[in-house]
Amino acid sequence: MISPFRILKKDPQTRARTGILYTRHGAVHTPVFMPVATQASVKALTSADLRDVHAECLLSNTYHLYLRPGTKTLQTLGGLHKFMKWDGSILTDSGGFQVYSLSQFRKISEEGVLFRSHHDGSKHLFTPENVIEFESEIGSDIWTMLDVCIHAKDPAKREARLALEQTKRWAKRAAAHYQKTVPEQHITLQSDGSFTVGNSLLFGIIQGSVFADLRKEAALHMASLQTHGYCIGGLSLGESQEQMNDSVLAVTENLPEEKPRYFMGLGTPVEILNCVERGVDMFDCVWPTRVARNGMVMTEEGRLNIKNACFRLDERPLDEHCDCLACRNYSRAYLSHLFRSGELTSHRLLSMHNIRFLTRTMENIRQAIDNGTFRQFKADFIAKYQ
């Protein structure tokens, strides 16, 4: 299956690369960080705010949208883009992780996952086929397959093997159902190297926990299926940095280069740099906005807690190199006052800053790869940030 992904530059010393992923709603420049709009909204932010921080693609969640407002409702209202007034790209997670996190409320079988809603306790069934249909009703640009996720911290290999085998069987069913749902691809390569894309894309999820042999097996299996890209799932869940790095490499070195790789649920800058170095192109996480609502801010000089007393008289911006709304207009002293006073404006401004910090970091990563200086950029960034 042709993938509308164009590699622009490869770093000569690592697996890092820059590229463009084309979707129905435009170009996504990689490596990219995608803010998380779980329920059709990035918490505390509007779609205009997201454009202001240079977001190109958002991550939304099939599980949550299925339960509320309902995928049929979204379809009736013209799809998720129209619903939330967002004209960029949207990737939808299949909901497998959310179902995994509700372990006391779900049962996995060959057919799919039977679970109880965390809202009202009602029973629902997710299958590889109906998840594809739900994502079609949502109208997102990139769909992901239903998978079985397990905890990556101190897992039993037998459990990881069983989860992987189930994920592989479900992936085959999901890929086949995608072909029925989207029988014609409508992906056209233009003379300038860009693509026009008329349909939603399909990404498969690679599991295997922290076991390199299982990760390799999962990657090779997913590479044999008809997909446009790949997700690395089941990591950043408590495993060590070494385990994460080794697991990522076991995946990327066994995937075709011409398709994008997406690490699900990673938003810390040092770990992102490690994964970019190993050939990952796409990232998402709720962490940057979650910690912003607790007063934690990322800057080029490291993290700071805006609640600390030292900022009450600090007239500097959060980060002198940042061009976000907060840094363009307000001092640390004012933002500290807002947060300590319980003003919700602080949630918006700090969230915008943290997302812009990551999108700006990705811009700088892309520039370093293009210049052939990625390793030096990574070393300099970590030295300042930590």
PEDA-V888836 format. One record per backbone hydrogen bond with DSSP energy under -1.0 kcal/mol. CO is the residue of the C=O (numbers start at 1). NH is the residue of the N-H. E is the energy in kcal/mol with one decimal. If there is no record, write none. Layout:
CO,NH,E / CO,NH,E
//
This chain:
3,5,-2.3 / 4,22,-2.9 / 6,20,-2.1 / 9,18,-2.5 / 16,11,-2.9 / 18,8,-2.5 / 18,9,-1.2 / 19,30,-2.9 / 20,6,-2.7 / 21,28,-2.5 / 23,26,-1.7 / 26,23,-2.5 / 28,21,-2.9 / 30,19,-2.0 / 32,283,-1.7 / 35,59,-2.4 / 37,40,-1.9 / 38,61,-1.6 / 42,45,-2.7 / 46,50,-1.8 / 47,51,-1.9 / 48,52,-1.9 / 49,53,-1.3 / 50,55,-2.4 / 51,54,-1.5 / 56,89,-1.9 / 58,91,-3.0 / 59,37,-3.0 / 60,93,-2.6 / 61,65,-2.3 / 62,66,-2.5 / 63,67,-1.7 / 64,68,-2.5 / 65,70,-2.3 / 70,74,-2.0 / 71,75,-2.3 / 72,76,-2.4 / 73,77,-1.9 / 74,79,-3.4 / 75,78,-1.4 / 79,83,-2.2 / 80,84,-2.5 / 81,86,-2.1 / 89,58,-2.1 / 90,141,-2.0 / 90,142,-1.7 / 91,60,-2.8 / 93,62,-2.2 / 95,99,-2.4 / 96,100,-2.3 / 97,101,-2.3 / 102,105,-2.7 / 105,116,-1.7 / 107,114,-2.8 / 112,109,-3.0 / 113,126,-2.7 / 114,107,-2.8 / 115,124,-2.6 / 117,121,-1.7 / 122,117,-3.0 / 124,115,-2.9 / 126,113,-3.1 / 127,131,-2.0 / 129,133,-1.6 / 130,134,-2.6 / 131,135,-2.3 / 132,136,-1.8 / 133,137,-2.1 / 134,138,-2.1 / 135,139,-2.0 / 135,140,-1.1 / 138,80,-3.0 / 141,201,-3.2 / 142,92,-2.7 / 143,203,-3.1 / 156,160,-2.2 / 157,161,-2.7 / 158,162,-2.3 / 159,163,-2.3 / 160,164,-2.2 / 161,165,-2.6 / 162,166,-2.1 / 163,167,-2.4 / 164,168,-2.6 / 165,169,-2.0 / 166,170,-2.5 / 167,171,-2.3 / 168,172,-1.7 / 169,173,-1.6 / 170,174,-2.8 / 171,175,-2.8 / 172,176,-1.9 / 173,177,-2.2 / 174,178,-2.4 / 175,179,-1.6 / 176,180,-1.1 / 177,181,-2.4 / 178,182,-3.5 / 186,198,-2.1 / 188,196,-2.3 / 190,193,-1.8 / 194,190,-3.4 / 196,188,-2.5 / 201,143,-3.3 / 202,228,-3.2 / 202,229,-1.0 / 203,145,-1.2 / 204,231,-3.4 / 206,233,-2.0 / 208,211,-1.7 / 211,215,-2.6 / 212,216,-2.5 / 213,217,-2.1 / 214,218,-2.7 / 215,219,-2.5 / 216,220,-2.6 / 217,221,-2.2 / 218,222,-2.5 / 219,223,-2.4 / 222,225,-1.4 / 225,227,-1.2 / 229,204,-1.9 / 230,262,-2.6 / 231,206,-3.1 / 232,264,-2.1 / 240,244,-2.4 / 241,245,-2.7 / 242,246,-2.5 / 243,247,-2.3 / 244,248,-2.6 / 245,249,-2.2 / 246,250,-2.1 / 247,251,-1.1 / 248,252,-2.9 / 249,253,-2.2 / 251,254,-1.8 / 252,255,-1.2 / 260,230,-2.5 / 261,281,-2.4 / 261,282,-1.7 / 262,232,-3.5 / 268,272,-2.2 / 269,273,-2.3 / 270,274,-2.0 / 271,275,-2.0 / 272,276,-2.8 / 273,277,-2.2 / 275,280,-2.0 / 276,279,-1.9 / 277,15,-2.2 / 281,32,-2.1 / 282,263,-2.8 / 283,34,-2.9 / 284,266,-1.6 / 286,290,-2.5 / 287,291,-2.7 / 288,292,-1.0 / 289,293,-1.6 / 291,294,-1.1 / 291,296,-2.6 / 292,295,-1.8 / 295,306,-2.8 / 297,304,-2.4 / 299,302,-1.8 / 302,299,-1.1 / 304,297,-2.9 / 305,308,-2.2 / 308,311,-1.7 / 309,312,-1.8 / 311,314,-1.0 / 314,333,-2.5 / 316,332,-2.6 / 319,322,-1.8 / 324,328,-2.3 / 325,329,-1.2 / 326,330,-2.7 / 331,335,-2.3 / 332,336,-2.7 / 333,337,-2.2 / 334,338,-2.6 / 335,339,-2.3 / 336,340,-2.7 / 337,341,-1.7 / 338,343,-2.5 / 339,342,-1.5 / 343,346,-1.6 / 344,348,-1.4 / 345,349,-2.6 / 346,350,-2.6 / 347,351,-1.9 / 348,352,-2.6 / 349,353,-2.1 / 350,354,-2.4 / 351,355,-2.3 / 352,356,-2.6 / 353,357,-2.7 / 354,358,-1.6 / 355,359,-2.8 / 356,360,-2.7 / 357,361,-2.0 / 358,362,-2.3 / 359,363,-1.9 / 360,364,-2.3 / 361,365,-2.3 / 362,366,-2.6 / 363,367,-2.1 / 364,368,-2.3 / 365,369,-2.5 / 366,370,-2.5 / 367,371,-1.9 / 368,373,-2.9 / 369,372,-1.0 / 373,377,-2.6 / 374,378,-3.0 / 375,379,-2.3 / 376,380,-2.6 / 377,381,-2.8 / 378,382,-2.5 / 379,383,-2.1 / 380,384,-1.8 / 381,385,-3.0 / 382,386,-2.4
//
